[in-house]
Amino acid sequence: MPKNRNTFSSQAASALLAWRRRTVSRAVHRGWRWVREAGAVTAERPGPYRFRRIGAGTRLAFPVGTVFGEAWIELGECCIIGEQVTLTAGMVPGQDLGPEAVLRLGNGVVLGRGSHVIASLQPVTFGDDVFCGPYVYVTSDNHSYDDPAQPIGRQWPRSAPVTIGSGSWLGAGAVILPGARLGRNVVVAAGAVVRGEVPDHAVVAGVPAKVVRRWDAAEGWVPPLRAPSPS
């Protein structure tokens, strides 16, 4: 008959292995939290970045996305920049864009994880308290296709300034194209593609985005909200 296995020893070894795995997991997570804290960019700890201005209370989460042209980027106070957010001024690093900033964030701006804000020949300006969901894309440049004989990527891009009014909300995956001018307290639905002018206190949705709801001083929201917020 086969000998009995040492059940106690087997259980002890399994328990030890599980303990080691838990310990390593906790250590990894503690280490990553430390790295994220140490790598965050603030006015007091700018790391390798030399922004034209970075306001008090503003924080770029680590890991930081692609950032270049900081000399032409102004960040207001108390902004929250999520992980892997791209902030670029100029088409390539080292480009001289003149004496003025071309990418400006007002105070209290929130950029969700993975968002991209790209400005070069024309400025991109955010007002105060603009909130953006994840993976929002805002740019003042777009490819041109004037010459049918040339690859589109090799043709000089078209540029137009972009303005996003204070108090606006850009849903996840929204795309703001060159020349867009959003008024105050505008809501951009998730996945919408916006170009042209959007009036104050409007909700836009779709591709291309169209006004689907607006605020009227006499009538309130037109059409009415389906579920008004509790007072």
WONOR-V578205 format. One record per residue. N is the residue number from 1. D_LAST is the distance of its C-alpha to the last C-alpha in Angstrom with 2 decimals. Layout:
# WONOR-V578205
N;D_LAST, N;D_LAST
This chain:
# WONOR-V578205
1;78.43, 2;75.78, 3;74.93, 4;71.61, 5;69.00, 6;67.65, 7;64.27, 8;63.19, 9;64.03, 10;62.13, 11;58.98, 12;59.27, 13;59.65, 14;56.57, 15;54.53, 16;55.83, 17;54.95, 18;51.38, 19;51.05, 20;52.34, 21;49.89, 22;46.92, 23;48.28, 24;48.80, 25;45.33, 26;43.73, 27;46.00, 28;45.15, 29;41.39, 30;41.85, 31;44.10, 32;41.71, 33;38.88, 34;41.37, 35;42.40, 36;38.83, 37;38.24, 38;41.63, 39;41.35, 40;37.97, 41;38.45, 42;37.18, 43;38.51, 44;40.50, 45;41.71, 46;42.13, 47;44.67, 48;46.84, 49;44.39, 50;44.88, 51;41.82, 52;42.12, 53;39.09, 54;36.79, 55;34.20, 56;33.51, 57;31.18, 58;31.72, 59;32.92, 60;34.59, 61;34.60, 62;37.98, 63;39.54, 64;39.19, 65;39.72, 66;42.21, 67;42.14, 68;44.73, 69;45.21, 70;43.20, 71;45.01, 72;42.98, 73;39.58, 74;37.13, 75;34.18, 76;31.67, 77;30.22, 78;27.98, 79;28.37, 80;28.29, 81;31.00, 82;31.21, 83;34.47, 84;36.99, 85;35.39, 86;37.99, 87;38.15, 88;41.27, 89;42.75, 90;45.87, 91;47.42, 92;49.46, 93;49.64, 94;51.70, 95;51.13, 96;51.27, 97;48.30, 98;49.28, 99;47.95, 100;44.21, 101;41.46, 102;40.54, 103;37.51, 104;34.76, 105;31.45, 106;29.16, 107;27.38, 108;24.88, 109;25.93, 110;25.63, 111;28.29, 112;28.14, 113;31.27, 114;34.13, 115;32.86, 116;35.51, 117;35.49, 118;38.89, 119;40.26, 120;43.86, 121;45.43, 122;42.14, 123;39.13, 124;35.75, 125;33.05, 126;29.50, 127;27.20, 128;24.98, 129;22.19, 130;23.28, 131;22.43, 132;24.90, 133;25.16, 134;28.62, 135;31.71, 136;30.54, 137;33.62, 138;33.87, 139;37.31, 140;39.16, 141;42.26, 142;43.24, 143;46.59, 144;48.76, 145;51.19, 146;53.36, 147;56.62, 148;57.09, 149;60.04, 150;58.14, 151;55.73, 152;52.19, 153;51.59, 154;54.56, 155;53.48, 156;51.92, 157;48.12, 158;46.19, 159;43.70, 160;40.95, 161;38.31, 162;34.75, 163;31.71, 164;28.15, 165;25.71, 166;23.44, 167;20.03, 168;21.19, 169;20.86, 170;24.03, 171;23.93, 172;26.73, 173;30.13, 174;29.26, 175;32.38, 176;32.46, 177;35.91, 178;38.08, 179;37.17, 180;33.44, 181;31.36, 182;27.61, 183;25.50, 184;22.43, 185;19.28, 186;21.18, 187;20.43, 188;23.73, 189;23.75, 190;25.82, 191;29.50, 192;29.28, 193;32.25, 194;31.49, 195;34.07, 196;34.18, 197;31.48, 198;27.76, 199;25.85, 200;22.79, 201;19.36, 202;21.09, 203;21.06, 204;24.63, 205;26.23, 206;29.76, 207;33.28, 208;33.78, 209;30.11, 210;28.93, 211;25.80, 212;23.82, 213;20.63, 214;20.15, 215;17.95, 216;19.45, 217;18.74, 218;19.51, 219;18.22, 220;15.29, 221;15.78, 222;19.21, 223;19.52, 224;16.00, 225;13.91, 226;14.93, 227;11.80, 228;8.63, 229;6.29, 230;3.79, 231;0.00
